[in-house]
């Protein structure tokens, strides 16, 4: 029996499925799915940069004033983000919030005006800025310099997907999908989960199908969150080497990894690096991916098995 639950959190749709072999477990599974919705809500309340009362917003307001007490949740996710920054050589950087605000992404995207003040400051490279964050999770303290602010949006979503999927797994095979960041644990018999991969150029169409037996998928694209400032077009994936929206030869990247956090980070890093350096990045970490360049050409890295699908409306 496949039980499902759908809600909205972190500015995206959240979909959860659990296969239970026992009808007697139905009430318990449904209660657990409601608990999972609560986890997404709690993480959003604590880690959203768009909520003035969140713990993350309090940390950003305290930048430059010394050490600030934070929750174990914020410490854990910020620690994971700093580890990812180190592993990626700083291409992934959770301290790019001021850069994103400077180029126009200063509010939740659905309320972002398409025409903003045309004046844009010169790009300011920030590679390595994450090293200036002082984090002591044993003491529950973090210190930010005055010129830095943290955004944990993507990695917080991946972390929550991993957390919820792991917690639900004892109930049976589980799939958790939060806006395309998803994690599968277990299969129903030998049948993997069918996952539709969206066409990056036509969002209402599926491009391919991935049969996911285990692990995580995440997609990053420059096509969705775009806005104008004067005659310039920006998107939300920032390259810390330039201090502005990334300008590689890639339009979208889908990565298969063991965990949603790793897939989410890797998709963003590869999108910034471009096809050649990005493929090397995935290969070095034994990850697989589907890269689509700005001309629509597909590049498969590693053992990324996918099937072309007929042209029809996307299920996501």
N, C-alpha and C positions, 0 to 999 in steps of 0.2 A: 504494500500500500504506500503510494507516494503522497506525502503530506507537504504542503507548501504554504509559504507566508510571504506577503509582499508589503513593503512600507517605503517610506522616503526618509532619508537622512543624508547629511553631508552634501546637500544640493544634488542628490542623484537618487535613482530608484535602487532599492535593495530587495533582492529576491533570494529566498531560501527554500531549499528542498531537502527533505529527509525521507529515506525509504525505510519503513518499519515493517518487519516481517510478522509482527504480532498486533492484531487488532486491539488487544487489551492495552497496548501501550499508547493508543492514539491520544488520549487525554494528556498523558505526560509529555508526549512529543509536542503537542500543540502549546502546552504551557512553556516548554523549552524554547519554542520558536518566538513566543512573546518575550521571553527573557532575552533572546538574541536581539530583538528590536530595541529593547532597553539598553543593551550594551552599545549599539550604534549611537543611540541618543546621548548616552553619558559621555562617550568619547567626543562627540561633536560639541557638547556643552563645555568640555574642558579644553579641547585643542583647536577650536575654530578661531581663526584670526578675525572673523567677521562678527563675533559675539563679544561685546565690550566686557561682559562679566566672566569670560572664560579665563582659566588659569594662564593660557598662552598670552592673551591680551594683557594680563597683569604683568607678566614677565617682560613683554615688549615695552610697556609703559615704564617699567623700572630700569630700563637699559641706561647704563652710565651711573647708577646709584649704588653699585656694589652687589653683594650676594642677596638673592631673593629666594625665599622658601617656596618650593613647588611640590605638587602631589606626586606620589609614586608613578601614576599613569603618565604624567608629563615627563618625568625623569626617564622612564623606560622608552617612550617613543622618541624623545629628543636624543637619547643615547643611541638608539638604532639609527637615527638620521645622521648623527655625527660619524658613526662607524661606516655608514654608506658613503659619506663624503670622503673619508680617508681611503676607502677601497677604490673609489672612482677617480682618485687624484684631484678631487674637488670639482669635477664636472657636475656631479650632483651636489648641491649645496643648499641646506635648509635656511641659510641666512640671507636669502636674496629678496626678502619682502620689500625692503626700501627701493630696490631696483624695479620690482614689479609695479610698485605704487608710482614711481617716477615716470614710467612709460605708460601709465594709465589704468592699471589693474588695481584700483584702490577700493573696490567694493565687490560684493557678491556679483557673479557674472550676469545673472538674470536681470540685475538692476543697472548694469553698466551701460551708460549712454554710448551710442555709436559715434557721436561727434563730441570731442572734448577740446579743451584749450589746445590750439595747434602748437604752442611753444613746448618743445621737448629739450631738456638739457642734453649736453653732449654725453655720449656713452661713457660710463666709468667702469672699467674692468675691476672685478672683485675676486679674482681667483685666489683661493686660500683664506678668505675671510672667516670661514667656519672654524679655523684653528684658534680664533680669538675668543670663542665661547668657553667659559669655565663651568664644568658640570661635575658635581659631587653627589651622586645618587645615594651614597651611604648616608650623607648628612641631609639629603633632600634640598640642595641649594644649587642655584645657577646664577651666573653673572654674565651679562652682555655689555659690551662697550656701547657707548652712547650712539654710535653711528650704525648699529646693526639691529635688525629685527628678524624674528623667526617665523617661517610659514611651514606648517607640518601637514598641509592638506592631503597630498597624495600618499605619503608614507603612513599617515594616520589611518587612511582608508584601508590600505593594504594590511596594516597591523591588525585592524579590527576584523577584517575578513579572516585572517589566519586564526585569531583568538576565538572567534565564533565557530569556525569550522572545526577546530580542534575540540572545543567543548561539546559540540553536537555529535561528533563522530561515534561515541559509545552507543548512541541510539540506533545507528545504522549508517549506510552510505549517505554522504551529505554533499551538497553543492551550495556554495554561498557566492553570490554575484552582487557586487556593489558598483554599478555603473561601468561594468566591463573589467573591473579588478575582481578576479574570482579564484576560488580554491575548491578543489574536489578531493574528498577522502573516501575511498572505497567505491566499489561498483555494485550494481545490481546484477548478481550472477557474474558473467564475464562481459557484460555490456557496458562500454564506457559511456560517459555523459556526452551527448551531442551539443557542441558549442558553436553557435553561429558567429563568424567574424564579420563585422560590418565593413562595407565598402567605404574606404576613406574619402572618396570623392562624391559618393551618393549615399548619404547617411541612412536613407530609408530602404536601402538594399543590402542584402547579404553578399559578401564576396566569396567566402569559403566556409567549410565546416571542419572543425577540429573535434576528433573523438578523444576526449580526455579521460584517461583511466585514473590518473592521480596527478597531484601537483597544482600549479597555479598558472593563470594567464593574465597578462595585463597589456593594455594598448595605450600608447601615447601618440598624439597627432597634433599637427599645427593647423589643422583644418577647422576645428570646432570653435575654440575660444579665441576669436580674433576681434580686433577693434581698430578704429581709425583715430589718429590725432593729426588733424590737418590733412595733408596728402599722404601721410605715412601709415602703413598697416603694421600692427603689432600682434603677437600672439603670446600665450602664457608660458611657453617653454623658453627660459632665459639661459643664455650661454655666459657663465661667469667670466670667461676669457675676454668677452667684448662688452659686457654690461648692458646688453639689450637682447631682444628676441633672437633666438638661434637662427642661423641662416645656412643650414647644411643642404645636401642634395636629397634629403629624405622628407617625405610627407607624413608617413605614419610608421610605427613600429609595434609589433605584437611579440611578446616574449613569453616563452614557457620556462618556468623555474619550479623548484620544489615548494617555494613559499610565495605568497602574494607580495610581501615586502620586497623580496629580491626581484620579482618580475616587474613590479612597479618602478623601482629605481632603475633597473637595467633598461627598460623601455625609454625612459627619459634621457638617460646617458647616451644611448645609441642614437636617439633622434638628434641630440646636440652634436655628436661626433661625426655623423655622416656614415655613408654605406661602408666605406673601406675600413676606417678606424673602428666603426661600430661593430662590424662583423668580427674583427679581431678581438674586440672587447668581450663579445659573447663567447667566442671560441676559447679564449683564455680561461673563462669561468665555467666552461662545460655547460653553457646554456644554449638553447635553440631559439630561433626567431624567424619572423616573416617581416621583411623590410620592404616598404614601397617608396620608391623615389618620387620626385616631383613630376615626373613624366608618366607615372603609373606603372613603371617596370617593377616586377617583384623579384626579391632576392631572398632565397631560403638559406638560413644559416643553421648548421647542425641538423639534427633529426626532427625537424618541425614538419610533422605529417599533417597535411590538410587536403581537403577535397573541394574542388570547384563546385559551387552550387548554382542552380538555375536562377535566373533573375526573378526575385520575388521580394515582397516586403520583409524587412528584418524583424526578427523576434525580440530584439533588444531595443 
